[in-house]
Amino acid sequence: MQLTRQTDYAVRAVLHLATHPLASIREIADEQCVPHVYLAKIVQKLAQAGIVATHRGAGGGISLAIPPEKISLLRVIEAIEGPLALNLCFARPGECPRESYCAAHEELEEIQKKLAAMFSRIDFARLARKEAARRDHAGSRPQGANFA
């Protein structure tokens, strides 16, 4: 399982907003090494999910719609990827004829529940504190590199 680049960029954007109450797409994109145009599309999805709010006009920009401690990593992942589903049988129950007796189904379902619980426990206030501490320790932020 691998999260998409779009989800990685969404996590970066929300993390940025957890420490910057209001920012433009350009500011977030530059700070987080994300293409501007691509980030605009991601912000739309985050806004539809109620994670960010957009503000038009002079002094406008993007902000979190709710406090960062109320935004879980799972919520951001699902805003971009859709519901967490390790296998097709979890995304579309009843479609697989083996679902009722498949030994792998039961095990994967348990793993999926644990993974969702782990993602749910990680909030963006916590991530922002960790990143700030790591940045302070490292002394600076990377400039101009895309780490995706």
N, C-alpha and C positions, 0 to 999 in steps of 0.2 A: 504494500500500500504506500502510495506517495501522494502528498497533497500537491495540487497544481500550483504553477507559478502565480496564477491569479489569486489563489488563497494566500500564498506567501505574501504577496503585495498587499492584500487586504489586512493581514495581521500587522504588517509594518505600518500601514496607514492608521489603524486604530491605536496601535502602540504610540505612534507619534502624537495623536490627538489626546492620549491619556496624560501627556505632559505639556501640551500646548493647547490651551482652551479654544483657540480659534486659529485656523491656518488656511492658506490657499492651497489649491491642488499643486501649484508650482512649488511652493515651499515644502510640502510633504514629499513630492516626487524628487526634488533635489536632495533633501535630507536623507531620504530612504533609498535613493538610487533606483527609482522606478520610472519608466517612461510616462511622461505627462498624459498623453492621450489615453493610454491604457488605464491609468489611474482614474481618470474621469469616469470611465465605464464601471470600474470597481466601486467607486463612490456611489454611483447610482444604485447598485445592488445593496450596498450597506445602508443607504437611505431608505430603500424599500423595505428592508428588514427592521427598520426602526433603531439602528445602531448609531447612525450619524444623522445630523441635520445640516442642510445647506442654507446659507444666508446670502441673499442677493444684494447687490448695490455696493456703494462705497462702504468700506469697513466690513464687507461680507466675507464669506469663506465657508469653512466646514468646521463643525464642532461635534463632539459626542452628543447624542440625543439623551443618553442616560449616563449616570456616573460609571467610571471605569470598573469599579468593584462589582457592578451588576452586569458586566459584559464578560461572558465566559469565552474561552477559546472555542468551545463547541458552537456557540451561537454564531461566531464569525465564520467558522468553517462551513456551517450549514447555510449561512446566508449566501455563500459563494457556490458551494458544491451541491447543496440540497441535503436532504436527510442522510445521516451517516448510515451506510450500508456496505458491509464487507463483501456481500455477494448479491447476485441478482435476486435470489429467493427472499432476501430481506427488503430489497427495494420494491419488489412486486410480489407480495405473498400470494400463494395459491397458484402461481404460474408453473412452478416446477412440479412434475408428477411424483418426484422422489421425496418431496418435503416432509411427508408424514413419517417416513422411516429412515431417512438419510442420517447416518451417524455423524457426518461432518457438520450438518446443519445445526444440531444441538450444541456442538463444541464451538462453532463459529458464532452462534448466537450469544453464548456466554462471554466470549472474547469481545464481541461488539458491545455488549452492555458494560463491560469493564472499561473499555476504551472510551466510550461515551462518558462514563462517570469520571474518568481521569481528565478528559478535556473540559468537563463541566466545572471541575474544582479549580481550574486555572483561570484567574480573572486578570483583566488588564491593569488594574491598580498594582497587583503583585508583579506582573511582568515589567511595568514601568519602573518600579522600585529596583528590581533586579538589574535592569538595563542601566539605570542611572548609576548604581553602585559599580557596575562593570566598566562603564565609561570613565568614571572618576578614577578607578584603579588603572585603566589603560592610559589615561591622560588625554585622549582626544578621540575624535570619531574619524572613520575612514572618509576620504575625500574622493569623489568621482568614480569609485569602483562599483561595479554591479556584482553583487555576491549571489545572485540567484542561480 
